[in-house]
Each structure stands twice: as structure tokens, then as C-alpha cells.
């Protein structure tokens, strides 16, 4: 009986298909496991977050008066059960300083990877979050997912960084708002690093990097300018920002004609009135408002961005074009107050990373370009990255890949920078 002929090509094809099929099944199996783990962790974090919401009011309620303490000293802390898998986190309340240098309590979060810490302690990123509102309940640490606004958190933890994320004064713990006030915001950022180092089991060293988005960009730029004087025991290695609210005069002039500007101003006016009324008088500060603007401001100042956008629009939309009597950037005392709270008055002596979306209509690209030009004129080492098609909300996320490369350069030496020669 004749043996059947063997088609070598057909057998090879069948073998190749089988191997590809097995690889596909393996990849799909791995992806299924990963997705299942992510879903399970998400369910766990949601359940833990719901439980933590019930205990939040007691944690944030402090005795009156609060005993004084050194800047950065922890007043109270608690573990956060809803921390992402592979990390450990704490909610903290710590001492900081307001515009007048008075002791104030500030809340925030510290999160560390569960990987072993270096012998000299973990490096830490001090995160400045974008605008969430100006009312106490708008604090990121009070959210169902208190880690949601830490842009780049997972990547930074994977690289071995700890993260300290302040709420800023007036958010979380009741107190005067610090919205767009550079000194108290930056104090809170720097003191969050001190607080994180006060958690022994976090194993955090003295090296830190600043990273902020929008309002947080203003806060961390101020922190970079002031770090050597305010926190000389810490070693600042660099500062990174995405779409920073660096020049408040430009921000107000660019945005006051739309709903974003009305919302920003409604948060800033109460904060600036409380901070500067002794110097300029409440009447002079509030004179910038139209009668309709004066009526609406207290209502808007109590609303949280994102969570209450519909209510914000209902109040602010009719006020567009009729909220203020003149451009705050050119009207005293606002002209002086905005200038004093804009970054750039003092040189930054560490490398700076700047990310900017070219489709940003809030912090417009030309404003960031002018700030970068100022840094370059001050001989600062600047790495400036533009992202086509990226708007304000996604500027920080778009910046993360370039940020990680910049951080690697920072660890190994000095980033190249791209200021004009």
C-alpha cells in the first residue's frame, strides 16, 4: 500500500497556526487575569472608599483652638484602606503656615509603593492638584477615590517614588481659602513633604521633586522659588508643571470673558478678600464686581468643580461678560495682588519641566510660552514640551511619558533642557 504524500508546506502552516493560536490564547489568558485583578481591585477600593466616607467627618474635625506645632508636624493621621494595589497610603493633617505666617492645619495624602526603600530613603514627589473648588468639602482627599486627581500616580509609584498630595489650606480641614494664593499654597506643598517624612514606616528621604497641574502648577512653582528658605533641610531636585497658572494677570485677562474666568474669579475673590482686606480694604477689593457678580460670588464659591458643574453653569453662564466692571489684571488693587501671586518673581535654581497642550483654552499656550521665556532669561534649565491637540484637562496626563524620561535624566545628572542658545 502506498504511503500518502506529505505536504511539508501545509504541515508547517498548520504548526505555525497552532503556535500562534497557543500564543494568542496565552496572551488573552494573561490579559483576562490582569483585567480580572483590576476589576477586583476596583471593587475593593470602591467598597473601602464608601466605608471611609462615613469616618471622614470625625477625622477632619479638629479641636478649637488647634494646638500649635512646627511646620510639617503631623496633627493626625489614619491609614487609607482603599489605596491602590501594591501601595500603602495615609490621610494626614499637619501644621503649615498661612500668608501672615500663622500656624494652620492642612490635610492631604501620603502614598508609598510597597517595594523596598533605598538605604537613604525613598525620593518623594510633592503633588499640586488642579482646581477642585474653594469650599472645604472640595478637597481631593475627601473624595470617594481620593487618589483620582494624582496625575501620573501609578507611573511614579512604579518608579519607586513616594507621593505627598496636599489639599491646600481651606480644603478638607475648615479654614480660610488659599485659592491661587502662592505663599500659603506653597507652604502647604512643602510641609506635606515634611509630614510624609514624619511617617516612619514610609521610609522617605530628604530628596524631593515638585509636580503640579494648573492651580497646582502655580503652587509648586512658588514652592520651588521658596524651598531653600522655607524648608532648607530638604533637597529639591527639580520642579515639573503642566499647563501652569503661572501668570495670574494673563490668566484673568484671557479667561474673564468666559465661564472659566467667571468660575476662577468666584473662587479667588473670597480668598483674596480675606487675605488682603487689612492691606487694601474689603470695599476696594470687591469693587471689581458688578452688582450681579457680587450676588453670585458667594453661591459659586460654595460649589465644587466637576462634581457640581451643572449648578456652576446655571449661575455663571448669565454672568459671562457682566461679572466684573473691568479687567482685574489692569485694575488696582487686583493688579498688585495678581502680580504678587504670579510665579517668576524669584529665579528657580533647579531644572524645570513644562508641559503645555496646544489646544488649551484655559491656560493658553502663549501664556506658558512667555513664562518659559522668562525662565530661560533667568538661566534656568528648562525642558519645554508642547502637545498638539491636547486641552487643559489632559495636559498633565499627556506630559507623563516625557516627565518620566525627564525624571530619569534628573536622577542620573542634569536634564538637557531646550532653552534657545
HELIX and SHEET records of a PDB file:
HELIX    1   1 UNK A    8  UNK A   60  1                                  53    
HELIX    2   2 UNK A  136  UNK A  138  5                                   3    
HELIX    3   3 UNK A  140  UNK A  142  5                                   3    
HELIX    4   4 UNK A  153  UNK A  158  1                                   6    
HELIX    5   5 UNK A  182  UNK A  197  1                                  16    
HELIX    6   6 UNK A  200  UNK A  202  5                                   3    
HELIX    7   7 UNK A  215  UNK A  230  1                                  16    
HELIX    8   8 UNK A  248  UNK A  255  1                                   8    
HELIX    9   9 UNK A  259  UNK A  280  1                                  22    
HELIX   10  10 UNK A  282  UNK A  286  1                                   5    
HELIX   11  11 UNK A  291  UNK A  301  1                                  11    
HELIX   12  12 UNK A  309  UNK A  316  1                                   8    
HELIX   13  13 UNK A  317  UNK A  319  5                                   3    
HELIX   14  14 UNK A  328  UNK A  330  5                                   3    
HELIX   15  15 UNK A  334  UNK A  340  1                                   7    
HELIX   16  16 UNK A  365  UNK A  377  1                                  13    
HELIX   17  17 UNK A  395  UNK A  412  1                                  18    
SHEET    1   A 9 UNK A  74  UNK A  79  0                                        
SHEET    2   A 9 UNK A  87  UNK A  97 -1                                        
SHEET    3   A 9 UNK A 103  UNK A 113 -1                                        
SHEET    4   A 9 UNK A 162  UNK A 166 -1                                        
SHEET    5   A 9 UNK A 122  UNK A 128  1                                        
SHEET    6   A 9 UNK A 204  UNK A 213  1                                        
SHEET    7   A 9 UNK A 235  UNK A 242  1                                        
SHEET    8   A 9 UNK A 351  UNK A 357  1                                        
SHEET    9   A 9 UNK A 382  UNK A 387  1                                        
END                                                                             
